[in-house]
Each structure stands twice: as structure tokens, then as C-alpha cells.
Amino acid sequence: MTGTSLDAVDMAVLETDGHEIQAFGPAGERKLRDETRDLLLVTTEIARGWPRDRPEPEIFAEAAQAVADEHFHAAQSFLIEHDLAWTDFDLLGVHGQTVLHERPTPERIGRTVQLLDAERLAKASGRPVAFDFRTADVAAGGQGAPLAPIYHAARARASGLAAPVAALNIGGVANITLINDDDDLLAFDTGPGNGMIDLMLQERGLGRFDENGRLAAAGRVDQKILDAFLASDYFVGPAPKSLDRYDFPLDLVEPLSAEDAAATLVAFTAEAVIKAFDHGARPSALIVCGGGRHNPQIMRSLVERAPVPVRTAEDYGWRGDSIEAEAFAYLAARTAKGLPISFPGTTGVKTPMTGGRIVQP
């Protein structure tokens, strides 16, 4: 899995039948090479300006090959580290790099692009590759995201957690899964995760992210600007719903110092999560996964504001940095079995839908 933060290839090994999880293998990550990250930044910028009635930009093919090669080299190092071989695996599940995500509107279906040369990766690894998990859902009128909820439910069962419980993933965008009895799921993107903070710092030449929430801790929240963010129509729309990391305007915080901008964006992330509870759910705990849980200011804001106990993934023995990678291993198994991966309560499709494609080496 590579997220919109363009940070690393996350890898995880599961033994699963697509229903239950029989065993957890090793997990890890390999940072993206700078040249790949730079290429994907350019590709994302081009994708955002791509008209729907025009052919696919030529750079997509170059980026898709780079993503495949990045995954191959990351996995090769991972296998050596853990004394594994490609032949130990029945199937590889690879999300691909999101460079564009446009949620549907009443006037048009959505559009989503995850770049990966899956055939190239299958040939290099000698293993079948499951990929393209979102396209079918979007074509059927769904949001195409989030897709991890069915895995969150399986992970909760594997931990013996009783419903209701909620899983929150904070990546570039934050998404929540509300797990009720009988794995009844409601899931949606809550708002920004780390993405806006990262972009703000990068635009100002202050690094790629706010390490340990240092800048945010030194700043003050601008309530007027926070209120302007929270006035977005997105927050009054019904769930399920999805976002792109660029959907909220960064220019609102341009007048602020970096410290105050970071503090305000942290508060925006947290307040957007709290709005998720407007849907009436009161889970026993909010389990926080993803890179955002490493930001002490985000976690502090959630603890202060949430109407339910806030816990980290590790409090329940989950691997908080690997949940998304585990999810796409699980979704690959479900794809191979012809099981649904998206649902009315997670992406808004009318009926549960299978998804993903498998390419052979």
C-alpha cells in the first residue's frame, strides 16, 4: 500500500480465506525513493487538471511503471529481511498510487485513478497480482472509498472486540469505520488527516511533515479560520462520502504563521472526526490507526474532543502502521474468492459489490 502522503511502501503478510484471518505474518515499510516521489507529485498535479473528455495523460504510464518497480524492490528487500520467497505467496494485493479522486455528485459519477503496472509487477515477482480495487465501485455510482472497512470488521473479530466499535485511519485523508452488530458497517472519510498539514509545510519549504507535532504545539488555533473550514457543505452531506486530500483550500491558512497554521489544521482534523459522531454512533472505543496517530497534537485533540474513549491500534495489539497494507491483502483474497469488498454503508453502492482485478505473471 502507498498512501497519498507519498511516504513509503507499506507491506504486510496475511493468511486469510477472505472471511477470517488465520495468521499474521511480518509487516514493514520501505521509504519511497525521492525520484519516484517527485514523479508522482508531478503526475498528481497533471491528473488534477485532466479534463474528463481528454485521453489519459502520457505521464500516467511512466508513473505506473515506477510504482510497480518501487513495490517490487521494496518487497524484495522485505522478503530477504524475513527469509521469505516470492513462491511463499498465493497472491499479492497492491493498491497502486492514487493520483486523482473525484467523488460522485448528483450530476455525474465519480472518477478515481490508482496507478500501477500490475502486469509488470506480476512478471517481475512471478506471482498473480490483485489490483484496481476501486474502479468498479465508482462506475456503479459508489464513492470508491473507503475500502478498508470490511477488513476493520475482520480485524476487530480477530481481536475479540465486541461491537459497537470504531476504527479511525489517519493518513493523508482520515476515514472512520463504525462497526455495529453483525458487522453492519457505516464508513466514510471524515475530513483531512495529515495531508493538509504536510502540504502547508511543503509549500513553505519547511519539510515534508510536522515531526512530533512540534510546530502545531507551538501555535494557536485560529477559531475563525477553523469555523470557515467546518462550514464546508461536505460536513452536512449524508454518509457514505469520500474526499481527495486537495478538497479543502489551503489558502485559508496562508495569513497565519506556520505554527498557527499547523495548530489550526490539527484542530480541523480532530473536529472533522468528532462530526462523525453526529450520525448517532456511540462505539465503545475509537481505535486510531495510520501515521496520524504519531502526531501527539492530533491525538491530544481527539482525546480532548471525542465523546468516546480514544485508543491507539497498539492498545489492542493491532499494527497501526500496517492496517491499510493488511486490508489490501485481505481484499485481494476476497477478490480471488469473488466476495464483495464495498457495501451500501461504506461507499454508497446500491448492493454489496465485488471489485478488483487479478493479472497473472
VENCOR-V592100 format. One record per residue. N is the residue number from 0. RES is the residue in three letters. D_CENTER is the distance of its C-alpha to the mean C-alpha in Angstrom with 2 decimals. Layout:
n:N res:RES d_center:D_CENTER
n:N res:RES d_center:D_CENTER
//
This chain:
n:0 res:MET d_center:8.82
n:1 res:THR d_center:8.53
n:2 res:GLY d_center:5.86
n:3 res:THR d_center:7.41
n:4 res:SER d_center:9.32
n:5 res:LEU d_center:11.35
n:6 res:ASP d_center:12.37
n:7 res:ALA d_center:12.77
n:8 res:VAL d_center:12.63
n:9 res:ASP d_center:11.57
n:10 res:MET d_center:13.96
n:11 res:ALA d_center:15.08
n:12 res:VAL d_center:18.06
n:13 res:LEU d_center:18.61
n:14 res:GLU d_center:21.79
n:15 res:THR d_center:21.12
n:16 res:ASP d_center:22.84
n:17 res:GLY d_center:19.84
n:18 res:HIS d_center:21.22
n:19 res:GLU d_center:21.73
n:20 res:ILE d_center:20.72
n:21 res:GLN d_center:23.96
n:22 res:ALA d_center:23.01
n:23 res:PHE d_center:20.46
n:24 res:GLY d_center:21.19
n:25 res:PRO d_center:20.33
n:26 res:ALA d_center:17.04
n:27 res:GLY d_center:16.62
n:28 res:GLU d_center:15.34
n:29 res:ARG d_center:17.12
n:30 res:LYS d_center:16.71
n:31 res:LEU d_center:16.54
n:32 res:ARG d_center:20.07
n:33 res:ASP d_center:20.98
n:34 res:GLU d_center:22.34
n:35 res:THR d_center:19.21
n:36 res:ARG d_center:17.13
n:37 res:ASP d_center:19.99
n:38 res:LEU d_center:20.15
n:39 res:LEU d_center:16.52
n:40 res:LEU d_center:17.10
n:41 res:VAL d_center:20.19
n:42 res:THR d_center:18.66
n:43 res:THR d_center:16.02
n:44 res:GLU d_center:19.00
n:45 res:ILE d_center:21.05
n:46 res:ALA d_center:18.50
n:47 res:ARG d_center:18.36
n:48 res:GLY d_center:22.14
n:49 res:TRP d_center:22.46
n:50 res:PRO d_center:24.71
n:51 res:ARG d_center:24.11
n:52 res:ASP d_center:27.67
n:53 res:ARG d_center:27.58
n:54 res:PRO d_center:26.97
n:55 res:GLU d_center:23.80
n:56 res:PRO d_center:24.06
n:57 res:GLU d_center:25.68
n:58 res:ILE d_center:23.24
n:59 res:PHE d_center:20.56
n:60 res:ALA d_center:22.64
n:61 res:GLU d_center:23.09
n:62 res:ALA d_center:19.42
n:63 res:ALA d_center:18.64
n:64 res:GLN d_center:21.37
n:65 res:ALA d_center:20.16
n:66 res:VAL d_center:16.69
n:67 res:ALA d_center:18.68
n:68 res:ASP d_center:21.04
n:69 res:GLU d_center:18.53
n:70 res:HIS d_center:17.05
n:71 res:PHE d_center:20.65
n:72 res:HIS d_center:21.95
n:73 res:ALA d_center:19.16
n:74 res:ALA d_center:19.79
n:75 res:GLN d_center:23.51
n:76 res:SER d_center:23.60
n:77 res:PHE d_center:21.59
n:78 res:LEU d_center:24.10
n:79 res:ILE d_center:27.03
n:80 res:GLU d_center:25.89
n:81 res:HIS d_center:25.66
n:82 res:ASP d_center:28.68
n:83 res:LEU d_center:26.90
n:84 res:ALA d_center:27.62
n:85 res:TRP d_center:25.83
n:86 res:THR d_center:28.30
n:87 res:ASP d_center:26.99
n:88 res:PHE d_center:24.09
n:89 res:ASP d_center:24.45
n:90 res:LEU d_center:21.21
n:91 res:LEU d_center:18.25
n:92 res:GLY d_center:14.83
n:93 res:VAL d_center:13.00
n:94 res:HIS d_center:9.98
n:95 res:GLY d_center:11.47
n:96 res:GLN d_center:10.65
n:97 res:THR d_center:9.58
n:98 res:VAL d_center:12.62
n:99 res:LEU d_center:13.13
n:100 res:HIS d_center:11.83
n:101 res:GLU d_center:14.75
n:102 res:ARG d_center:14.77
n:103 res:PRO d_center:18.09
n:104 res:THR d_center:21.14
n:105 res:PRO d_center:24.43
n:106 res:GLU d_center:25.91
n:107 res:ARG d_center:23.51
n:108 res:ILE d_center:20.73
n:109 res:GLY d_center:17.33
n:110 res:ARG d_center:16.42
n:111 res:THR d_center:13.40
n:112 res:VAL d_center:13.76
n:113 res:GLN d_center:12.09
n:114 res:LEU d_center:14.82
n:115 res:LEU d_center:16.28
n:116 res:ASP d_center:19.96
n:117 res:ALA d_center:19.65
n:118 res:GLU d_center:23.46
n:119 res:ARG d_center:23.89
n:120 res:LEU d_center:21.63
n:121 res:ALA d_center:23.42
n:122 res:LYS d_center:26.75
n:123 res:ALA d_center:26.03
n:124 res:SER d_center:24.84
n:125 res:GLY d_center:27.23
n:126 res:ARG d_center:24.68
n:127 res:PRO d_center:23.23
n:128 res:VAL d_center:19.66
n:129 res:ALA d_center:17.43
n:130 res:PHE d_center:15.12
n:131 res:ASP d_center:14.57
n:132 res:PHE d_center:12.84
n:133 res:ARG d_center:12.28
n:134 res:THR d_center:15.66
n:135 res:ALA d_center:17.94
n:136 res:ASP d_center:16.19
n:137 res:VAL d_center:16.28
n:138 res:ALA d_center:19.86
n:139 res:ALA d_center:20.82
n:140 res:GLY d_center:19.89
n:141 res:GLY d_center:16.54
n:142 res:GLN d_center:13.49
n:143 res:GLY d_center:11.57
n:144 res:ALA d_center:8.56
n:145 res:PRO d_center:7.31
n:146 res:LEU d_center:8.50
n:147 res:ALA d_center:8.06
n:148 res:PRO d_center:10.88
n:149 res:ILE d_center:13.72
n:150 res:TYR d_center:12.76
n:151 res:HIS d_center:12.58
n:152 res:ALA d_center:16.04
n:153 res:ALA d_center:17.30
n:154 res:ARG d_center:16.30
n:155 res:ALA d_center:18.11
n:156 res:ARG d_center:21.05
n:157 res:ALA d_center:21.24
n:158 res:SER d_center:21.61
n:159 res:GLY d_center:24.21
n:160 res:LEU d_center:22.55
n:161 res:ALA d_center:24.33
n:162 res:ALA d_center:22.77
n:163 res:PRO d_center:21.94
n:164 res:VAL d_center:19.04
n:165 res:ALA d_center:15.62
n:166 res:ALA d_center:12.35
n:167 res:LEU d_center:10.27
n:168 res:ASN d_center:6.97
n:169 res:ILE d_center:7.48
n:170 res:GLY d_center:5.62
n:171 res:GLY d_center:7.00
n:172 res:VAL d_center:6.56
n:173 res:ALA d_center:7.23
n:174 res:ASN d_center:7.38
n:175 res:ILE d_center:10.34
n:176 res:THR d_center:12.08
n:177 res:LEU d_center:15.85
n:178 res:ILE d_center:17.70
n:179 res:ASN d_center:21.35
n:180 res:ASP d_center:24.32
n:181 res:ASP d_center:24.33
n:182 res:ASP d_center:20.51
n:183 res:ASP d_center:20.67
n:184 res:LEU d_center:17.12
n:185 res:LEU d_center:16.06
n:186 res:ALA d_center:12.41
n:187 res:PHE d_center:11.04
n:188 res:ASP d_center:9.21
n:189 res:THR d_center:11.65
n:190 res:GLY d_center:11.77
n:191 res:PRO d_center:10.99
n:192 res:GLY d_center:9.50
n:193 res:ASN d_center:10.94
n:194 res:GLY d_center:10.90
n:195 res:MET d_center:14.27
n:196 res:ILE d_center:15.94
n:197 res:ASP d_center:15.15
n:198 res:LEU d_center:16.44
n:199 res:MET d_center:19.43
n:200 res:LEU d_center:20.47
n:201 res:GLN d_center:20.15
n:202 res:GLU d_center:22.22
n:203 res:ARG d_center:24.81
n:204 res:GLY d_center:25.01
n:205 res:LEU d_center:24.16
n:206 res:GLY d_center:21.72
n:207 res:ARG d_center:18.02
n:208 res:PHE d_center:16.96
n:209 res:ASP d_center:18.95
n:210 res:GLU d_center:19.81
n:211 res:ASN d_center:20.51
n:212 res:GLY d_center:20.36
n:213 res:ARG d_center:23.84
n:214 res:LEU d_center:24.10
n:215 res:ALA d_center:22.69
n:216 res:ALA d_center:25.16
n:217 res:ALA d_center:27.98
n:218 res:GLY d_center:27.26
n:219 res:ARG d_center:28.04
n:220 res:VAL d_center:26.07
n:221 res:ASP d_center:27.54
n:222 res:GLN d_center:27.76
n:223 res:LYS d_center:28.83
n:224 res:ILE d_center:25.84
n:225 res:LEU d_center:23.47
n:226 res:ASP d_center:25.33
n:227 res:ALA d_center:24.96
n:228 res:PHE d_center:21.17
n:229 res:LEU d_center:21.29
n:230 res:ALA d_center:23.83
n:231 res:SER d_center:21.33
n:232 res:ASP d_center:21.89
n:233 res:TYR d_center:18.21
n:234 res:PHE d_center:18.98
n:235 res:VAL d_center:21.97
n:236 res:GLY d_center:20.49
n:237 res:PRO d_center:20.08
n:238 res:ALA d_center:17.03
n:239 res:PRO d_center:15.08
n:240 res:LYS d_center:13.68
n:241 res:SER d_center:10.79
n:242 res:LEU d_center:10.48
n:243 res:ASP d_center:10.34
n:244 res:ARG d_center:10.33
n:245 res:TYR d_center:14.05
n:246 res:ASP d_center:15.05
n:247 res:PHE d_center:16.92
n:248 res:PRO d_center:19.95
n:249 res:LEU d_center:20.22
n:250 res:ASP d_center:23.97
n:251 res:LEU d_center:24.47
n:252 res:VAL d_center:24.24
n:253 res:GLU d_center:26.30
n:254 res:PRO d_center:29.52
n:255 res:LEU d_center:28.19
n:256 res:SER d_center:28.53
n:257 res:ALA d_center:25.50
n:258 res:GLU d_center:25.91
n:259 res:ASP d_center:26.19
n:260 res:ALA d_center:23.37
n:261 res:ALA d_center:21.01
n:262 res:ALA d_center:22.44
n:263 res:THR d_center:22.09
n:264 res:LEU d_center:18.42
n:265 res:VAL d_center:17.77
n:266 res:ALA d_center:19.82
n:267 res:PHE d_center:17.93
n:268 res:THR d_center:14.57
n:269 res:ALA d_center:16.61
n:270 res:GLU d_center:18.76
n:271 res:ALA d_center:16.03
n:272 res:VAL d_center:14.76
n:273 res:ILE d_center:18.45
n:274 res:LYS d_center:18.92
n:275 res:ALA d_center:16.84
n:276 res:PHE d_center:19.95
n:277 res:ASP d_center:22.08
n:278 res:HIS d_center:21.32
n:279 res:GLY d_center:23.73
n:280 res:ALA d_center:21.72
n:281 res:ARG d_center:23.06
n:282 res:PRO d_center:21.30
n:283 res:SER d_center:23.07
n:284 res:ALA d_center:20.29
n:285 res:LEU d_center:16.88
n:286 res:ILE d_center:15.11
n:287 res:VAL d_center:12.77
n:288 res:CYS d_center:10.26
n:289 res:GLY d_center:8.30
n:290 res:GLY d_center:10.17
n:291 res:GLY d_center:11.23
n:292 res:ARG d_center:13.55
n:293 res:HIS d_center:15.55
n:294 res:ASN d_center:16.63
n:295 res:PRO d_center:19.75
n:296 res:GLN d_center:20.13
n:297 res:ILE d_center:16.89
n:298 res:MET d_center:17.84
n:299 res:ARG d_center:21.41
n:300 res:SER d_center:20.62
n:301 res:LEU d_center:18.72
n:302 res:VAL d_center:21.64
n:303 res:GLU d_center:24.14
n:304 res:ARG d_center:22.77
n:305 res:ALA d_center:21.20
n:306 res:PRO d_center:23.75
n:307 res:VAL d_center:22.70
n:308 res:PRO d_center:22.55
n:309 res:VAL d_center:19.50
n:310 res:ARG d_center:18.89
n:311 res:THR d_center:16.74
n:312 res:ALA d_center:15.34
n:313 res:GLU d_center:18.35
n:314 res:ASP d_center:20.75
n:315 res:TYR d_center:20.27
n:316 res:GLY d_center:20.19
n:317 res:TRP d_center:16.49
n:318 res:ARG d_center:14.99
n:319 res:GLY d_center:12.48
n:320 res:ASP d_center:11.26
n:321 res:SER d_center:11.13
n:322 res:ILE d_center:9.66
n:323 res:GLU d_center:6.71
n:324 res:ALA d_center:9.65
n:325 res:GLU d_center:11.94
n:326 res:ALA d_center:10.15
n:327 res:PHE d_center:10.66
n:328 res:ALA d_center:14.11
n:329 res:TYR d_center:14.80
n:330 res:LEU d_center:13.81
n:331 res:ALA d_center:16.04
n:332 res:ALA d_center:18.81
n:333 res:ARG d_center:18.52
n:334 res:THR d_center:18.74
n:335 res:ALA d_center:21.80
n:336 res:LYS d_center:23.33
n:337 res:GLY d_center:22.83
n:338 res:LEU d_center:21.01
n:339 res:PRO d_center:18.85
n:340 res:ILE d_center:15.05
n:341 res:SER d_center:14.71
n:342 res:PHE d_center:17.07
n:343 res:PRO d_center:18.84
n:344 res:GLY d_center:17.27
n:345 res:THR d_center:13.60
n:346 res:THR d_center:13.77
n:347 res:GLY d_center:17.42
n:348 res:VAL d_center:19.04
n:349 res:LYS d_center:22.65
n:350 res:THR d_center:22.66
n:351 res:PRO d_center:20.38
n:352 res:MET d_center:19.42
n:353 res:THR d_center:19.19
n:354 res:GLY d_center:17.06
n:355 res:GLY d_center:16.50
n:356 res:ARG d_center:19.40
n:357 res:ILE d_center:21.12
n:358 res:VAL d_center:23.17
n:359 res:GLN d_center:25.97
n:360 res:PRO d_center:27.21
//
